[in-house]
Amino acid sequence: QVQLQESGPGLVKPSQTLSLTCTVSGGSITTSYYAWSWIRQPPGKGLEWMGVIAYDGSTYYSPSLKSRTSISRDTSKNQFSLQLSSVTPEDTAVYYCARGIGHNDYWGQGTQVTVSS
């Protein structure tokens, strides 16, 4: 059973960089041909896919967030991470990590991130 767990600060100040880590257990992030996504849900809105890192380390980002988003990984810890720069209050959301693109079969529980001074 694959399990994902998000971790990181729950409060970030405007203009700073939001950093979250997803720790995966029960499966390797380097296993072909899986991909690992970051998804968020602002209050009162739908899910927004942010980007993905594939089993081979390649990354793809949502065009609307590409300029501010970076996804990386630490294979020794079986973790992948999200960095979102220059945050504003509009980046307040529950952030999820999940396996897959589009069709996500395993999800983390989500972590609330609030952008506020």
VENRA-V527286 format. One record per backbone hydrogen bond with DSSP energy under -0.5 kcal/mol. CO is the residue of the C=O (numbers start at 1). NH is the residue of the N-H. Records with the same first field share a line. If there is no record, write none. Layout:
# VENRA-V527286
CO: NH + NH
This chain:
# VENRA-V527286
3: 25
5: 23
7: 21
10: 114
12: 116
13: 16
15: 86
16: 18 + 87
18: 84
19: 9
20: 82
21: 7 + 23
22: 24 + 80
23: 5
25: 3
28: 31
31: 34
34: 55
35: 100
36: 53
37: 98
38: 50 + 51
39: 96
40: 48
41: 94
42: 45
46: 42
48: 40
50: 62
51: 38
52: 60
53: 36
54: 57
58: 54
60: 52
62: 65 + 66
65: 68 + 69
68: 85
70: 83
72: 81
74: 77 + 78 + 79
78: 24
79: 74
80: 22
81: 72
82: 20
83: 70
84: 18
87: 15
88: 91
89: 92
93: 95 + 113
94: 41
95: 111
96: 39
97: 108
98: 37
99: 105 + 106
101: 103
102: 104
103: 105
106: 99
111: 95
113: 93
114: 12 + 116
